[in-house]
Amino acid sequence: MKKVPVTDMDFVELIAEKLKNDPKIFKNHKDFIEGQMFMSQSFFKRYFKEDNFKEQAREYLKGMRLIQ
């Protein structure tokens, strides 16, 4: 019988197990995350257009209360 995730941690464990056991899923997940990181970096570089875009991006995200 399949284990059905009940809590958030159950879900995390289930996904981690799938990623560990299936290289194709791992690669797809890795490619997705890297794509998201690239798009975020590209967005902030265009949005702030300065050398210190990382610092400005953090301030922006803090102002939006997305990070502390």
DSSP file (Angstrom, degrees, kcal/mol; ACC not computed):
  #  RESIDUE AA STRUCTURE BP1 BP2  ACC     N-H-->O    O-->H-N    N-H-->O    O-->H-N    TCO  KAPPA ALPHA  PHI   PSI    X-CA   Y-CA   Z-CA
    1    1 A M              0   0    0      0, 0.0     2,-0.1     0, 0.0     0, 0.0   0.000 360.0 360.0 360.0 135.7    0.0    0.0    0.0
    2    2 A K        -     0   0    0      1,-0.1     2,-0.6     0, 0.0     0, 0.0  -0.433 360.0-118.4 -72.5 142.9    1.3    3.5   -0.9
    3    3 A K        -     0   0    0     -2,-0.1    -1,-0.1     7,-0.0     0, 0.0  -0.730  26.1-149.8 -81.8 123.6    2.1    5.9    1.8
    4    4 A V        -     0   0    0     -2,-0.6     2,-0.1     1,-0.0     7,-0.1  -0.828  20.4-116.9 -96.1 126.4   -0.1    9.0    1.5
    5    5 A P        +     0   0    0      0, 0.0     3,-0.1     0, 0.0    -1,-0.0  -0.413  37.5 169.6 -65.3 133.3    1.4   12.2    2.7
    6    6 A V        +     0   0    0     -2,-0.1     2,-0.2     1,-0.1     3,-0.0   0.757  62.9  35.2-108.8 -45.1   -0.5   13.7    5.6
    7    7 A T  S  > S-     0   0    0      1,-0.1     4,-1.8     0, 0.0     5,-0.1  -0.583  88.7-105.2-105.5 170.3    1.8   16.5    6.9
    8    8 A D  H  > S+     0   0    0      1,-0.2     4,-2.4     2,-0.2     5,-0.1   0.891 122.8  53.7 -59.0 -39.7    4.1   18.8    5.0
    9    9 A M  H  > S+     0   0    0      1,-0.2     4,-2.6     2,-0.2    -1,-0.2   0.879 104.5  54.2 -66.5 -37.0    7.1   16.8    6.3
   10   10 A D  H  > S+     0   0    0      2,-0.2     4,-2.3     1,-0.2    -1,-0.2   0.915 109.9  48.3 -59.2 -42.4    5.5   13.6    4.9
   11   11 A F  H  X S+     0   0    0     -4,-1.8     4,-2.5     2,-0.2    -2,-0.2   0.917 110.7  49.9 -64.5 -44.3    5.3   15.3    1.5
   12   12 A V  H  X S+     0   0    0     -4,-2.4     4,-2.7     1,-0.2    -2,-0.2   0.920 111.8  48.6 -60.7 -44.7    8.9   16.5    1.7
   13   13 A E  H  X S+     0   0    0     -4,-2.6     4,-2.3     2,-0.2    -1,-0.2   0.899 111.0  50.5 -62.9 -41.1   10.1   12.9    2.6
   14   14 A L  H  X S+     0   0    0     -4,-2.3     4,-2.1     2,-0.2    -2,-0.2   0.929 113.2  44.8 -63.2 -46.6    8.1   11.4   -0.3
   15   15 A I  H  X S+     0   0    0     -4,-2.5     4,-2.7     2,-0.2     5,-0.2   0.914 112.1  52.6 -64.3 -43.2    9.5   13.9   -2.8
   16   16 A A  H  X S+     0   0    0     -4,-2.7     4,-2.2     1,-0.2    -1,-0.2   0.903 109.6  49.4 -60.0 -41.2   13.1   13.4   -1.5
   17   17 A E  H  X S+     0   0    0     -4,-2.3     4,-2.0     2,-0.2    -1,-0.2   0.908 111.4  48.6 -64.7 -42.2   12.7    9.6   -1.8
   18   18 A K  H  X S+     0   0    0     -4,-2.1     4,-1.7     1,-0.2     8,-0.2   0.914 112.4  48.5 -64.2 -42.3   11.5   10.0   -5.4
   19   19 A L  H  < S+     0   0    0     -4,-2.7     7,-0.3     1,-0.2    -2,-0.2   0.877 112.3  49.7 -64.1 -37.5   14.3   12.3   -6.3
   20   20 A K  H  < S+     0   0    0     -4,-2.2    -1,-0.2    -5,-0.2    -2,-0.2   0.866 117.2  39.4 -68.4 -36.7   16.8   10.0   -4.7
   21   21 A N  H  < S+     0   0    0     -4,-2.0    -2,-0.2     1,-0.2    -1,-0.2   0.646 112.8  52.9 -92.8 -16.2   15.5    6.9   -6.6
   22   22 A D     X  -     0   0    0     -4,-1.7     4,-2.2    -5,-0.2     3,-0.4  -0.884  57.5-168.6-127.9 102.0   14.8    8.3  -10.0
   23   23 A P  H  > S+     0   0    0      0, 0.0     4,-2.6     0, 0.0     5,-0.2   0.811  89.1  58.0 -58.2 -31.4   17.6   10.2  -11.8
   24   24 A K  H  > S+     0   0    0      2,-0.2     4,-2.4     1,-0.2     5,-0.2   0.927 108.1  44.8 -66.1 -44.4   15.2   11.5  -14.4
   25   25 A I  H  > S+     0   0    0     -3,-0.4     4,-2.6     2,-0.2     5,-0.2   0.914 113.1  52.3 -64.4 -42.2   13.0   13.2  -11.8
   26   26 A F  H  X S+     0   0    0     -4,-2.2     4,-2.7    -7,-0.3    -2,-0.2   0.936 110.8  46.8 -59.0 -47.3   16.0   14.6  -10.1
   27   27 A K  H  X S+     0   0    0     -4,-2.6     4,-2.9     1,-0.2    -1,-0.2   0.913 112.8  49.1 -62.8 -43.7   17.4   16.1  -13.3
   28   28 A N  H  X S+     0   0    0     -4,-2.4     4,-2.2     2,-0.2    -1,-0.2   0.917 113.5  46.7 -61.6 -43.0   14.0   17.6  -14.2
   29   29 A H  H  X S+     0   0    0     -4,-2.6     4,-2.4     2,-0.2    -2,-0.2   0.914 113.1  49.1 -65.4 -43.3   13.7   19.1  -10.7
   30   30 A K  H  X S+     0   0    0     -4,-2.7     4,-2.6    -5,-0.2     5,-0.2   0.918 111.3  49.3 -61.9 -45.3   17.2   20.4  -10.8
   31   31 A D  H  X S+     0   0    0     -4,-2.9     4,-2.1     1,-0.2    -1,-0.2   0.890 110.8  51.0 -61.8 -39.5   16.7   22.0  -14.3
   32   32 A F  H  X S+     0   0    0     -4,-2.2     4,-2.2    -5,-0.2    -2,-0.2   0.939 112.1  45.6 -62.7 -48.4   13.5   23.6  -13.1
   33   33 A I  H  X S+     0   0    0     -4,-2.4     4,-2.4     1,-0.2    -2,-0.2   0.914 112.9  49.9 -63.8 -43.7   15.1   25.1  -10.0
   34   34 A E  H  X S+     0   0    0     -4,-2.6     4,-2.4     1,-0.2    -1,-0.2   0.878 110.0  51.9 -63.3 -36.9   18.1   26.4  -12.0
   35   35 A G  H  X S+     0   0    0     -4,-2.1     4,-2.5    -5,-0.2    -1,-0.2   0.902 109.3  49.5 -64.3 -41.2   15.8   27.9  -14.5
   36   36 A Q  H  X S+     0   0    0     -4,-2.2     4,-2.3     2,-0.2    -2,-0.2   0.906 111.5  49.2 -64.1 -41.6   13.9   29.7  -11.7
   37   37 A M  H  X S+     0   0    0     -4,-2.4     4,-2.5     2,-0.2    -2,-0.2   0.920 111.6  49.1 -63.9 -43.6   17.2   31.0  -10.3
   38   38 A F  H  X S+     0   0    0     -4,-2.4     4,-2.7     1,-0.2    -2,-0.2   0.920 111.9  48.1 -61.8 -45.0   18.3   32.2  -13.7
   39   39 A M  H  X S+     0   0    0     -4,-2.5     4,-2.6     2,-0.2    -1,-0.2   0.895 112.1  49.3 -65.6 -39.7   15.0   34.0  -14.4
   40   40 A S  H  X S+     0   0    0     -4,-2.3     4,-2.5     2,-0.2     5,-0.2   0.932 112.8  47.2 -63.8 -45.1   15.1   35.7  -11.0
   41   41 A Q  H  X S+     0   0    0     -4,-2.5     4,-2.2     1,-0.2    -2,-0.2   0.921 113.3  48.4 -62.6 -43.6   18.6   36.9  -11.5
   42   42 A S  H  X S+     0   0    0     -4,-2.7     4,-2.1     2,-0.2     5,-0.2   0.909 110.9  51.4 -63.1 -42.4   17.8   38.2  -15.0
   43   43 A F  H  X S+     0   0    0     -4,-2.6     4,-2.7     1,-0.2    -2,-0.2   0.947 112.5  44.4 -59.4 -50.5   14.8   40.0  -13.7
   44   44 A F  H  X S+     0   0    0     -4,-2.5     4,-2.4     1,-0.2     5,-0.5   0.849 110.6  54.5 -68.3 -33.4   16.6   41.8  -10.9
   45   45 A K  H  X S+     0   0    0     -4,-2.2     4,-1.8    -5,-0.2    -1,-0.2   0.914 115.4  39.8 -64.8 -40.5   19.6   42.7  -13.1
   46   46 A R  H  < S+     0   0    0     -4,-2.1    -2,-0.2    -5,-0.2    -1,-0.2   0.873 115.8  52.2 -73.5 -36.9   17.2   44.3  -15.6
   47   47 A Y  H  < S+     0   0    0     -4,-2.7    -2,-0.2    -5,-0.2    -3,-0.2   0.899 124.6  24.0 -67.9 -42.5   15.0   45.9  -12.8
   48   48 A F  H  < S-     0   0    0     -4,-2.4    -2,-0.2    -5,-0.2    -3,-0.2   0.756  81.7-161.9 -99.4 -27.9   17.9   47.5  -10.9
   49   49 A K     <  +     0   0    0     -4,-1.8     2,-0.3    -5,-0.5    -3,-0.1   0.807  50.7 108.3  51.9  39.0   20.5   47.9  -13.7
   50   50 A E  S >  S-     0   0    0     -5,-0.1     3,-0.9     1,-0.1    -1,-0.2  -0.929  81.0-109.6-138.8 165.2   23.4   48.4  -11.3
   51   51 A D  T 3  S+     0   0    0     -2,-0.3     3,-0.4     1,-0.3     2,-0.3   0.826 114.9  53.9 -63.6 -33.2   26.4   46.4  -10.2
   52   52 A N  T 3>  +     0   0    0      1,-0.2     4,-1.9     2,-0.1     3,-0.4  -0.198  65.9 136.1 -97.1  43.9   25.0   45.9   -6.7
   53   53 A F  H <>  +     0   0    0     -3,-0.9     4,-2.9    -2,-0.3    -1,-0.2   0.814  65.6  61.1 -62.6 -30.2   21.7   44.4   -7.9
   54   54 A K  H  > S+     0   0    0     -3,-0.4     4,-2.2     2,-0.2    -1,-0.2   0.926 106.3  45.4 -63.7 -43.3   21.9   41.6   -5.3
   55   55 A E  H  > S+     0   0    0     -3,-0.4     4,-2.1     2,-0.2    -1,-0.2   0.923 115.8  46.6 -64.4 -44.3   21.8   44.1   -2.4
   56   56 A Q  H  X S+     0   0    0     -4,-1.9     4,-2.5     1,-0.2    -2,-0.2   0.879 110.3  53.6 -66.0 -37.5   19.0   46.1   -4.0
   57   57 A A  H  X S+     0   0    0     -4,-2.9     4,-2.8     2,-0.2    -1,-0.2   0.909 107.9  50.5 -63.8 -41.9   17.1   42.9   -4.7
   58   58 A R  H  X S+     0   0    0     -4,-2.2     4,-2.6     2,-0.2    -2,-0.2   0.923 110.6  49.0 -61.6 -43.5   17.3   41.9   -1.1
   59   59 A E  H  X S+     0   0    0     -4,-2.1     4,-2.5     2,-0.2    -2,-0.2   0.910 111.5  49.9 -62.1 -41.9   16.0   45.3    0.0
   60   60 A Y  H  X S+     0   0    0     -4,-2.5     4,-1.6     2,-0.2    -2,-0.2   0.941 112.2  46.8 -60.6 -48.2   13.2   45.0   -2.5
   61   61 A L  H  <>S+     0   0    0     -4,-2.8     5,-2.8     1,-0.2     6,-0.9   0.864 111.7  51.4 -65.1 -36.3   12.2   41.5   -1.2
   62   62 A K  H ><5S+     0   0    0     -4,-2.6     3,-1.4     3,-0.2    -1,-0.2   0.916 108.1  52.3 -63.7 -42.7   12.4   42.7    2.4
   63   63 A G  H 3<5S+     0   0    0     -4,-2.5    -2,-0.2     1,-0.3    -1,-0.2   0.822 109.8  48.4 -63.0 -30.7   10.1   45.6    1.5
   64   64 A M  T 3<5S-     0   0    0     -4,-1.6    -1,-0.3    -5,-0.2    -2,-0.2   0.449 113.9-122.8 -85.3  -1.3    7.7   43.1    0.0
   65   65 A R  T < 5S+     0   0    0     -3,-1.4    -3,-0.2    -4,-0.2    -2,-0.1   0.815  77.9 124.0  60.4  34.2    8.0   41.1    3.2
   66   66 A L  S   <S+     0   0    0     -5,-2.8     2,-0.3     1,-0.1    -4,-0.2   0.678  78.4  17.5 -92.7 -22.3    9.1   38.0    1.2
   67   67 A I              0   0    0     -6,-0.9    -2,-0.2    -9,-0.1    -1,-0.1  -0.914 360.0 360.0-138.7 167.8   12.4   37.7    3.2
   68   68 A Q              0   0    0     -2,-0.3    -6,-0.1    -3,-0.1   -10,-0.0   0.405 360.0 360.0-105.5 360.0   13.6   39.0    6.5
